[in-house]
Amino acid sequence: MKQSRRMSLIEAATNVAVGYVLAVVTQIAVFPWFGIEATLDEHLAIGIAFVGVSLARGYLFRRLFERLGKRSSGGDTSMYESSKGS
């Protein structure tokens, strides 16, 4: 099954959004164990600092594995697909 670039981006964005919420909740629970005090705004800022990196990482790895899958299953034809008529 092939996944479009748009769906790759939607999947990665969903993964990042869920991860962001879990990270903030985890920070709120774990930081006090280490004597780190942070306001909710600080927790949100810490989490958002990693959102762009996480989104890019998820998208790029998805595209990389999509490309590797094409190569292992008969060749990469992506440069030819755009020139084909529909």
C-alpha positions as CSV (number, residue, x, y, z in Angstrom):
1,M,0.0,0.0,0.0
2,K,1.3,3.4,-1.0
3,Q,0.9,6.4,1.2
4,S,0.7,9.9,-0.3
5,R,2.9,12.7,0.9
6,R,-0.1,14.5,2.2
7,M,-1.2,11.5,4.3
8,S,2.4,11.1,5.5
9,L,2.3,14.7,6.7
10,I,-1.1,14.1,8.4
11,E,0.1,11.0,10.1
12,A,3.3,12.7,11.3
13,A,1.4,15.7,12.6
14,T,-1.1,13.5,14.5
15,N,1.8,11.6,16.0
16,V,3.5,14.9,17.1
17,A,0.3,16.3,18.5
18,V,-0.4,13.2,20.6
19,G,3.3,13.1,21.6
20,Y,3.2,16.8,22.6
21,V,0.3,16.3,25.0
22,L,1.9,13.2,26.5
23,A,5.2,15.0,26.9
24,V,3.7,18.0,28.7
25,V,1.7,15.7,31.0
26,T,4.8,13.6,31.7
27,Q,6.9,16.8,32.4
28,I,4.3,17.9,34.9
29,A,4.5,14.6,36.6
30,V,8.2,13.9,36.5
31,F,9.9,17.3,36.8
32,P,9.1,17.5,40.5
33,W,10.9,14.2,41.2
34,F,14.1,16.0,40.1
35,G,13.4,19.2,41.9
36,I,12.6,21.1,38.7
37,E,9.8,23.6,39.1
38,A,8.1,24.9,36.0
39,T,4.9,26.8,35.3
40,L,2.3,25.5,32.9
41,D,3.5,28.1,30.3
42,E,7.1,26.9,30.7
43,H,6.0,23.2,30.2
44,L,4.1,24.2,27.1
45,A,7.1,26.2,25.8
46,I,9.5,23.3,26.4
47,G,7.1,21.0,24.6
48,I,6.6,23.3,21.6
49,A,10.4,23.7,21.2
50,F,10.5,20.1,20.0
51,V,7.4,20.0,17.9
52,G,8.9,21.3,14.6
53,V,11.9,18.9,14.9
54,S,9.6,16.0,15.7
55,L,7.3,16.7,12.8
56,A,10.1,17.0,10.4
57,R,11.7,13.8,11.7
58,G,8.5,11.8,11.4
59,Y,7.8,13.1,7.9
60,L,11.3,12.6,6.6
61,F,11.6,9.1,8.0
62,R,8.2,8.1,6.5
63,R,9.3,9.4,3.1
64,L,12.7,7.7,3.4
65,F,11.1,4.3,4.2
66,E,8.6,4.8,1.4
67,R,11.5,5.3,-1.0
68,L,13.4,2.4,0.3
69,G,10.3,0.2,0.0
70,K,10.0,1.2,-3.7
71,R,13.6,0.3,-4.4
72,S,13.4,-3.1,-2.7
73,S,10.1,-4.0,-4.5
74,G,11.2,-3.3,-8.1
75,G,12.8,0.1,-8.4
76,D,12.2,3.7,-7.8
77,T,10.0,5.1,-10.5
78,S,9.1,8.4,-8.7
79,M,10.9,10.5,-11.3
80,Y,8.9,8.9,-14.1
81,E,5.5,9.0,-12.5
82,S,5.2,12.8,-12.8
83,S,5.7,12.6,-16.6
84,K,3.1,9.9,-17.2
85,G,-0.3,11.0,-18.4
86,S,-3.4,10.0,-16.4
